Amino acid sequence: MTDFPTVGTLSRGDWKNGVFHFPMRVYYEDTDVGGMMYHARYVSFFERVRTESIRGSKADVDHLFAISDDDGGPLTYVVSKLNISYHRQAKIGDILVGHSMVTKVRAAAIEVKQWITCNDVLVTDAELLVAVIGTDGRPRRWPADARACWTGWYSDAQNATT
């Protein structure tokens, strides 16, 4: 069982063996009148996990936004494919742990597997294709420093599973 606090402030996320783990609490705003989490909120939670996983790195969207026109920027991300499966319902007050793992690095995109658990039980999982684009909306190749982040996380995950 993952050891996250049930009261007070939740901890920051953490990379372990190529998988990013990020705790999140289900709030009233995430639920219907019966206290069950809206299905669309899982997509928002997946986005939080991906955002936190790259925060402060050369793959961070802030870094990509800051790339000059002369250097091929600014750049940003778009989710171009999402396949999600729901396994059980989360409810108000639950502490969920979002997980994110890079499964493939392409020239202008990454493939990502994400899943959310509650007390180590699978709640939902998803496979995503996340592309990097320029301000014109067209795909761009990864800058070398961002690609190095993605390939490093991918390698860590591969080494942990072999």
PyMOL commands that set and color helices and strands:
alter all, ss='L'
color gray80, all
select helices_A, chain A and resi 28-30+39-54+61-65+69-71+144-161
alter helices_A, ss='H'
color red, helices_A
select strands_A, chain A and resi 14-16+19-25+75-86+95-105+109-118+121-134
alter strands_A, ss='S'
color yellow, strands_A
deselect
rebuild
show_as cartoon
